[in-house]
Amino acid sequence: MYVSHLALDDFRSYRHQVIEFEPGTTVLLGPNGQGKTNLVEAIGYLASFSSHRVAADTALVRFPAPGEEPPAGAVIRAKVKTGDRDRILELEIIRGRANRARLNRTQVPPRELLGNLKAVVFAPEDLDLVKGDPAGRRRFLDEIAQQMWPVYAAIKSDFDRVSRQRSALLKQMRKDRRAGRHVDFTGLSIWNDQFVPLARQILAYRLRLVDLLRQPVKDAHDIVADQARDLELAYEHSLQEVDGIDIEGVARLSLDDPDAYEVALRTGLDLVAESEIARGVNLIGPHRDELAMTLDCMPVKGYASHGESWSVALALRLGSFEALIEEPRFEGDLPQTPVLILDDVFSELDGNRREAVLDTITKAEQIFITAAVGTDLPESLDARTILVKLDKDLGTVCTDGVAEGPEVVDEVD
């Protein structure tokens, strides 16, 4: 799998740019702040509908120059080649409105694009996967899951909607109780009947994903870490203890089994109902679960050094690259490698580890690497170079740094 053409309109620092790519490695070279990361962010966003830099889509739309009308939105368009199959993917990010998508020039619900392009992005922000809060690690799992199983995106969207509605009801129940009004539990029971089955499905997919990630992440860590340490992943559910209530002990079930989890979650919701009303929030469920990581049985968060944390974060991304290879998108397809994006990765590594990382990614059909200077790159790297420069009138402009590279073209056909 590789991106043969990419067109950006009003995306970040790009006014209009269309570039032709080939399989192999492409280096985006230029000083910081010129737009290298913006380009690879667009590819990653088209694959997963999420950015490794911001949570809100509006930040992806180009900021207007002084006196200029703000663009209505941004457009990412790409031609993706998978074996002998070509697909044209288009995503329009519209300010204040739902995004629009086209597949092979036909308008489709945006989630139908998922799975047609798979990409793994590693960037400096991924240190938050190790040092940040559990929400970032849940997003990591969700981003991979919806590329691997596109139906997951719909399940997660439905769960988020139900979770918001249930939380709103809890706040209203708290308000009624404080005002001395009668609190009716009928509505809460109705939302529980939707909340629990969706939570069960999310758990089932996440457990399966962690199983798929466990060995590839360990293998990648053995390569990129500067000293041998045993990295382990574990999925931790939130059905443990809330306000002194031992939910897991009451349920007495193996919560690695999604069916058992569903029973336990129903039991847990009954047990914590009063606490949820008092706080006005959903206290248990997959929105509070955790991807736990240990090095030699010690928690990575809080114990690992900066270098160790960097190695773990890189191993998570390289492991997810390997895991995504294992699940073909269409029946009859051969396993396809996702596009691999390494955003300013090599500047953090010494020479030996740069070469080690390069050795681990040779199976990728297409790799994008960003760098501020060529000396940050592995000495043995064989790649096409694209020079990236920000022009005050034209926005970010990409030009070939090698004569034999593919030419910039006018549109994606």
Phi, psi and omega in degrees: 000132174206158177270118181268332176219145175224128177239132179235129175235120178054035176259116180054242182270002184264123171281301176206124179208131174232129183230141175262135179239164174233167173300163181106199186255132176240127176259127173261112191244133176168161180301162178298147177085009182266338178124011180298310182295328179300321181294311182289332175299322180297318178296314179298322181292321179296331180279325191234353185061026176217149178255143177279002185243323184223159179266332185262135180297328187300333179291345182277343180278134185305135177281130186289153173288160179306130180083357182264143174293136178297138175300145179293333181182185179238153179232130171246126180227134182216145168260125183245128179254125177231105186062236179260015182253130174252140175224141174252118181252136178222131178230124178254120180261112189249131180300125173072008181221169178292145177293154177241148184225151173226141175237119185052044175071005177256130181293133182221161170301139184310322184294345177290345175285333185299136180094340178283334171228125175248134181215145175239125182247127169244129184217164179305329180298342182291350171303333178294339175299331181262314188266344185274192183276169184300334181302322179295323179287327174294319177299320177304311179297318183294321179299317180289317183300320183282341170283322182285318180230092185306333179297337180300325181300319179292319179298314181295321178297317178296318179297316180299320179297312180296320180298318178296317181294319180295318179297320178298320178295318178300320178295320178294320178296321177297317179298316180297317181295318180294331180274000179080013180273161178295137178254116182264124182271000183299313181298321179296320178297321179296314179293326176300322181294338174267322184298314188293310180298323178293319177299320179299317180294318178299314179301316183300316180292318181294319177298317179297319180295315179299323176298320179290329183279332194306305184287315177301324179292318176300314182297316180296320180295323178300331182276316189271340182286146181277354173212149185288118174217149185272112180264127180235143174248145176211141177266123181248121179277166182267005181273069181238282180215129177230123179051041177082001179267118181276088185293313182298320180294323179292318182292324180050049181226156174282114185273007169280353177260116183303325178295316178295323179299318181300316178298315182295322180294318177300316178299315182297320180297323176295320184291325186258009184306314181295321178293321179295318178296318181299326182263337181074029180218160174281116187268338181226153182137175184295342177289354178238011180282173187219141167265106183271142180228135178229147171245117184051045176072005177255139180303133179294314180292124178094341182243329184284145175288174178301314180296319178294320179297319178299315180297320179294316180298317178296320178297322177300317181288317179295323176294322178292327173302313179297318182295323181291337177295329190285347187240094177299146182286319185241145179300133181092347177289148166283155176304133181245141179277138175291159171293134182250128182239122178243102186264105177054046183272315192289339179295339180271354187247149173282174185302316182296318182286332173300314180293324179296316178297317180300321179295328184282343187252013184295336181284347179293133179287329180219133181228135171246131179233130174255145179204146178281323180222151182296336181289349177281352188263155175300142183296328184272005185292129175249111188208156167282141180247131173244126179273131184244126183219139179267120177258135186294337179259322187266349188080197180289135180235135179248131177226151181291138176263358177227140187297326186276002182290159177300149183277154171289137182242171187274331182204164177270117179259000000 
